[in-house]
Amino acid sequence: MPDLQMAQRLAAELHVPVSYLYEPDDDLAELIRVLGGCSPDRLRELLTQLQEG
């Protein structure tokens, strides 16, 4: 497992959130990757929808 600084550099290079690199579940990792590219407003909107559903 890379140390945090290495993971941050790798994530920046890959344009993914750092947490993506550490998530062992492929489906959750994909959600992290996709959601990491959303705007804060879109994230709040999606969270609200998920919490209501």
Helices and strands as residue ranges (DSSP letters): H 4-14, H 18-22, H 26-36, H 40-52
